[in-house]
Amino acid sequence: MIILKFSEPLPERILSGKKTSTWRVNDDRGITKDDKLSLP
């Protein structure tokens, strides 16, 4: 499981489906479609 940290209100918008994409700057985790993510 990959843990991603977002500032409020992004986690709620992502989980509700209102936000469906984001840019990750300098992130080398290689996240792809269907990866399991945790939004603490």
PyMOL Python script that loads the backbone (N, CA, C, O; Angstrom):
from pymol import cmd

cmd.read_pdbstr("""\
ATOM      1  N   MET A   1       0.837  -1.170   0.000  1.00  0.00           N
ATOM      2  CA  MET A   1       0.000   0.000   0.000  1.00  0.00           C
ATOM      3  C   MET A   1       0.886   1.238   0.000  1.00  0.00           C
ATOM      4  O   MET A   1       1.883   1.295   0.720  1.00  0.00           O
ATOM      5  N   ILE A   2       0.524   2.212  -0.797  1.00  0.00           N
ATOM      6  CA  ILE A   2       1.271   3.459  -0.915  1.00  0.00           C
ATOM      7  C   ILE A   2       0.527   4.536  -0.138  1.00  0.00           C
ATOM      8  O   ILE A   2      -0.679   4.710  -0.316  1.00  0.00           O
ATOM      9  N   ILE A   3       1.240   5.262   0.725  1.00  0.00           N
ATOM     10  CA  ILE A   3       0.631   6.329   1.513  1.00  0.00           C
ATOM     11  C   ILE A   3       0.907   7.658   0.831  1.00  0.00           C
ATOM     12  O   ILE A   3       2.054   8.003   0.549  1.00  0.00           O
ATOM     13  N   LEU A   4      -0.176   8.406   0.569  1.00  0.00           N
ATOM     14  CA  LEU A   4      -0.070   9.738  -0.020  1.00  0.00           C
ATOM     15  C   LEU A   4      -0.643  10.750   0.956  1.00  0.00           C
ATOM     16  O   LEU A   4      -1.716  10.541   1.523  1.00  0.00           O
ATOM     17  N   LYS A   5       0.073  11.845   1.150  1.00  0.00           N
ATOM     18  CA  LYS A   5      -0.401  12.888   2.051  1.00  0.00           C
ATOM     19  C   LYS A   5      -0.858  14.082   1.210  1.00  0.00           C
ATOM     20  O   LYS A   5      -0.141  14.549   0.325  1.00  0.00           O
ATOM     21  N   PHE A   6      -2.066  14.565   1.506  1.00  0.00           N
ATOM     22  CA  PHE A   6      -2.636  15.724   0.836  1.00  0.00           C
ATOM     23  C   PHE A   6      -3.132  16.699   1.887  1.00  0.00           C
ATOM     24  O   PHE A   6      -3.552  16.284   2.967  1.00  0.00           O
ATOM     25  N   SER A   7      -3.091  17.983   1.587  1.00  0.00           N
ATOM     26  CA  SER A   7      -3.662  18.998   2.462  1.00  0.00           C
ATOM     27  C   SER A   7      -5.171  18.989   2.302  1.00  0.00           C
ATOM     28  O   SER A   7      -5.691  18.653   1.238  1.00  0.00           O
ATOM     29  N   GLU A   8      -5.874  19.363   3.374  1.00  0.00           N
ATOM     30  CA  GLU A   8      -7.328  19.494   3.304  1.00  0.00           C
ATOM     31  C   GLU A   8      -7.674  20.591   2.294  1.00  0.00           C
ATOM     32  O   GLU A   8      -6.940  21.575   2.211  1.00  0.00           O
ATOM     33  N   PRO A   9      -8.722  20.469   1.548  1.00  0.00           N
ATOM     34  CA  PRO A   9      -9.790  19.486   1.560  1.00  0.00           C
ATOM     35  C   PRO A   9      -9.603  18.370   0.529  1.00  0.00           C
ATOM     36  O   PRO A   9     -10.569  17.682   0.198  1.00  0.00           O
ATOM     37  N   LEU A  10      -8.395  18.174   0.017  1.00  0.00           N
ATOM     38  CA  LEU A  10      -8.180  17.214  -1.066  1.00  0.00           C
ATOM     39  C   LEU A  10      -8.545  15.768  -0.744  1.00  0.00           C
ATOM     40  O   LEU A  10      -9.177  15.125  -1.581  1.00  0.00           O
ATOM     41  N   PRO A  11      -8.180  15.208   0.433  1.00  0.00           N
ATOM     42  CA  PRO A  11      -8.543  13.800   0.676  1.00  0.00           C
ATOM     43  C   PRO A  11     -10.046  13.540   0.535  1.00  0.00           C
ATOM     44  O   PRO A  11     -10.450  12.547  -0.071  1.00  0.00           O
ATOM     45  N   GLU A  12     -10.864  14.420   1.086  1.00  0.00           N
ATOM     46  CA  GLU A  12     -12.318  14.241   1.000  1.00  0.00           C
ATOM     47  C   GLU A  12     -12.790  14.308  -0.448  1.00  0.00           C
ATOM     48  O   GLU A  12     -13.641  13.518  -0.858  1.00  0.00           O
ATOM     49  N   ARG A  13     -12.249  15.241  -1.225  1.00  0.00           N
ATOM     50  CA  ARG A  13     -12.637  15.377  -2.635  1.00  0.00           C
ATOM     51  C   ARG A  13     -12.193  14.168  -3.453  1.00  0.00           C
ATOM     52  O   ARG A  13     -12.916  13.729  -4.348  1.00  0.00           O
ATOM     53  N   ILE A  14     -11.029  13.634  -3.160  1.00  0.00           N
ATOM     54  CA  ILE A  14     -10.538  12.454  -3.874  1.00  0.00           C
ATOM     55  C   ILE A  14     -11.425  11.249  -3.569  1.00  0.00           C
ATOM     56  O   ILE A  14     -11.851  10.539  -4.479  1.00  0.00           O
ATOM     57  N   LEU A  15     -11.701  11.023  -2.284  1.00  0.00           N
ATOM     58  CA  LEU A  15     -12.496   9.865  -1.885  1.00  0.00           C
ATOM     59  C   LEU A  15     -13.937   9.952  -2.369  1.00  0.00           C
ATOM     60  O   LEU A  15     -14.566   8.921  -2.605  1.00  0.00           O
ATOM     61  N   SER A  16     -14.477  11.171  -2.521  1.00  0.00           N
ATOM     62  CA  SER A  16     -15.854  11.328  -2.993  1.00  0.00           C
ATOM     63  C   SER A  16     -15.955  11.263  -4.517  1.00  0.00           C
ATOM     64  O   SER A  16     -17.054  11.165  -5.065  1.00  0.00           O
ATOM     65  N   GLY A  17     -14.808  11.316  -5.203  1.00  0.00           N
ATOM     66  CA  GLY A  17     -14.821  11.261  -6.665  1.00  0.00           C
ATOM     67  C   GLY A  17     -14.901  12.630  -7.324  1.00  0.00           C
ATOM     68  O   GLY A  17     -14.943  12.716  -8.551  1.00  0.00           O
ATOM     69  N   LYS A  18     -14.922  13.711  -6.530  1.00  0.00           N
ATOM     70  CA  LYS A  18     -14.965  15.059  -7.094  1.00  0.00           C
ATOM     71  C   LYS A  18     -13.622  15.445  -7.708  1.00  0.00           C
ATOM     72  O   LYS A  18     -13.575  16.256  -8.633  1.00  0.00           O
ATOM     73  N   LYS A  19     -12.544  14.878  -7.207  1.00  0.00           N
ATOM     74  CA  LYS A  19     -11.202  15.104  -7.764  1.00  0.00           C
ATOM     75  C   LYS A  19     -10.674  13.750  -8.227  1.00  0.00           C
ATOM     76  O   LYS A  19     -10.606  12.800  -7.447  1.00  0.00           O
ATOM     77  N   THR A  20     -10.303  13.672  -9.495  1.00  0.00           N
ATOM     78  CA  THR A  20      -9.899  12.382 -10.052  1.00  0.00           C
ATOM     79  C   THR A  20      -8.460  12.348 -10.549  1.00  0.00           C
ATOM     80  O   THR A  20      -7.994  11.305 -11.008  1.00  0.00           O
ATOM     81  N   SER A  21      -7.750  13.464 -10.466  1.00  0.00           N
ATOM     82  CA  SER A  21      -6.347  13.454 -10.889  1.00  0.00           C
ATOM     83  C   SER A  21      -5.562  14.488 -10.095  1.00  0.00           C
ATOM     84  O   SER A  21      -6.134  15.414  -9.519  1.00  0.00           O
ATOM     85  N   THR A  22      -4.254  14.319 -10.072  1.00  0.00           N
ATOM     86  CA  THR A  22      -3.378  15.254  -9.379  1.00  0.00           C
ATOM     87  C   THR A  22      -1.984  15.169  -9.988  1.00  0.00           C
ATOM     88  O   THR A  22      -1.651  14.185 -10.649  1.00  0.00           O
ATOM     89  N   TRP A  23      -1.188  16.178  -9.772  1.00  0.00           N
ATOM     90  CA  TRP A  23       0.206  16.190 -10.211  1.00  0.00           C
ATOM     91  C   TRP A  23       1.074  15.916  -9.002  1.00  0.00           C
ATOM     92  O   TRP A  23       0.896  16.541  -7.957  1.00  0.00           O
ATOM     93  N   ARG A  24       2.007  14.992  -9.128  1.00  0.00           N
ATOM     94  CA  ARG A  24       2.952  14.698  -8.056  1.00  0.00           C
ATOM     95  C   ARG A  24       4.338  15.137  -8.535  1.00  0.00           C
ATOM     96  O   ARG A  24       4.907  14.513  -9.431  1.00  0.00           O
ATOM     97  N   VAL A  25       4.878  16.191  -7.955  1.00  0.00           N
ATOM     98  CA  VAL A  25       6.170  16.748  -8.358  1.00  0.00           C
ATOM     99  C   VAL A  25       7.286  16.009  -7.620  1.00  0.00           C
ATOM    100  O   VAL A  25       7.226  15.831  -6.404  1.00  0.00           O
ATOM    101  N   ASN A  26       8.302  15.582  -8.370  1.00  0.00           N
ATOM    102  CA  ASN A  26       9.463  14.882  -7.801  1.00  0.00           C
ATOM    103  C   ASN A  26       9.071  13.633  -7.015  1.00  0.00           C
ATOM    104  O   ASN A  26       9.633  13.365  -5.954  1.00  0.00           O
ATOM    105  N   ASP A  27       8.121  12.879  -7.528  1.00  0.00           N
ATOM    106  CA  ASP A  27       7.659  11.654  -6.875  1.00  0.00           C
ATOM    107  C   ASP A  27       8.142  10.468  -7.697  1.00  0.00           C
ATOM    108  O   ASP A  27       7.773  10.336  -8.864  1.00  0.00           O
ATOM    109  N   ASP A  28       8.955   9.612  -7.111  1.00  0.00           N
ATOM    110  CA  ASP A  28       9.524   8.479  -7.841  1.00  0.00           C
ATOM    111  C   ASP A  28       8.917   7.146  -7.419  1.00  0.00           C
ATOM    112  O   ASP A  28       9.574   6.111  -7.530  1.00  0.00           O
ATOM    113  N   ARG A  29       7.679   7.151  -6.939  1.00  0.00           N
ATOM    114  CA  ARG A  29       7.046   5.930  -6.450  1.00  0.00           C
ATOM    115  C   ARG A  29       6.481   5.052  -7.559  1.00  0.00           C
ATOM    116  O   ARG A  29       6.177   3.884  -7.316  1.00  0.00           O
ATOM    117  N   GLY A  30       6.335   5.576  -8.756  1.00  0.00           N
ATOM    118  CA  GLY A  30       5.844   4.764  -9.862  1.00  0.00           C
ATOM    119  C   GLY A  30       4.395   4.328  -9.697  1.00  0.00           C
ATOM    120  O   GLY A  30       4.050   3.190 -10.013  1.00  0.00           O
ATOM    121  N   ILE A  31       3.549   5.221  -9.205  1.00  0.00           N
ATOM    122  CA  ILE A  31       2.137   4.896  -8.987  1.00  0.00           C
ATOM    123  C   ILE A  31       1.450   4.696 -10.333  1.00  0.00           C
ATOM    124  O   ILE A  31       1.622   5.492 -11.256  1.00  0.00           O
ATOM    125  N   THR A  32       0.672   3.623 -10.432  1.00  0.00           N
ATOM    126  CA  THR A  32      -0.055   3.333 -11.666  1.00  0.00           C
ATOM    127  C   THR A  32      -1.517   3.025 -11.353  1.00  0.00           C
ATOM    128  O   THR A  32      -1.892   2.854 -10.194  1.00  0.00           O
ATOM    129  N   LYS A  33      -2.317   2.958 -12.381  1.00  0.00           N
ATOM    130  CA  LYS A  33      -3.733   2.650 -12.230  1.00  0.00           C
ATOM    131  C   LYS A  33      -3.900   1.333 -11.468  1.00  0.00           C
ATOM    132  O   LYS A  33      -3.146   0.382 -11.677  1.00  0.00           O
ATOM    133  N   ASP A  34      -4.882   1.292 -10.596  1.00  0.00           N
ATOM    134  CA  ASP A  34      -5.232   0.128  -9.770  1.00  0.00           C
ATOM    135  C   ASP A  34      -4.303  -0.123  -8.598  1.00  0.00           C
ATOM    136  O   ASP A  34      -4.474  -1.123  -7.901  1.00  0.00           O
ATOM    137  N   ASP A  35      -3.302   0.762  -8.343  1.00  0.00           N
ATOM    138  CA  ASP A  35      -2.496   0.632  -7.129  1.00  0.00           C
ATOM    139  C   ASP A  35      -3.382   0.949  -5.933  1.00  0.00           C
ATOM    140  O   ASP A  35      -4.296   1.765  -6.043  1.00  0.00           O
ATOM    141  N   LYS A  36      -3.127   0.321  -4.803  1.00  0.00           N
ATOM    142  CA  LYS A  36      -3.872   0.596  -3.579  1.00  0.00           C
ATOM    143  C   LYS A  36      -3.175   1.736  -2.845  1.00  0.00           C
ATOM    144  O   LYS A  36      -1.971   1.687  -2.594  1.00  0.00           O
ATOM    145  N   LEU A  37      -3.956   2.769  -2.503  1.00  0.00           N
ATOM    146  CA  LEU A  37      -3.418   3.954  -1.855  1.00  0.00           C
ATOM    147  C   LEU A  37      -4.087   4.198  -0.513  1.00  0.00           C
ATOM    148  O   LEU A  37      -5.236   3.811  -0.302  1.00  0.00           O
ATOM    149  N   SER A  38      -3.362   4.840   0.393  1.00  0.00           N
ATOM    150  CA  SER A  38      -3.900   5.255   1.672  1.00  0.00           C
ATOM    151  C   SER A  38      -3.776   6.768   1.751  1.00  0.00           C
ATOM    152  O   SER A  38      -2.724   7.332   1.451  1.00  0.00           O
ATOM    153  N   LEU A  39      -4.872   7.427   2.163  1.00  0.00           N
ATOM    154  CA  LEU A  39      -4.868   8.884   2.333  1.00  0.00           C
ATOM    155  C   LEU A  39      -5.081   9.180   3.811  1.00  0.00           C
ATOM    156  O   LEU A  39      -6.222   9.295   4.258  1.00  0.00           O
ATOM    157  N   PRO A  40      -3.966   9.308   4.600  1.00  0.00           N
ATOM    158  CA  PRO A  40      -4.114   9.517   6.055  1.00  0.00           C
ATOM    159  C   PRO A  40      -4.719  10.860   6.387  1.00  0.00           C
ATOM    160  O   PRO A  40      -4.905  11.180   7.561  1.00  0.00           O
TER     161      PRO A  40
END
""", "prot")
cmd.dss("prot")
cmd.show_as("cartoon", "prot")
cmd.util.cbc("prot")
cmd.orient("prot")
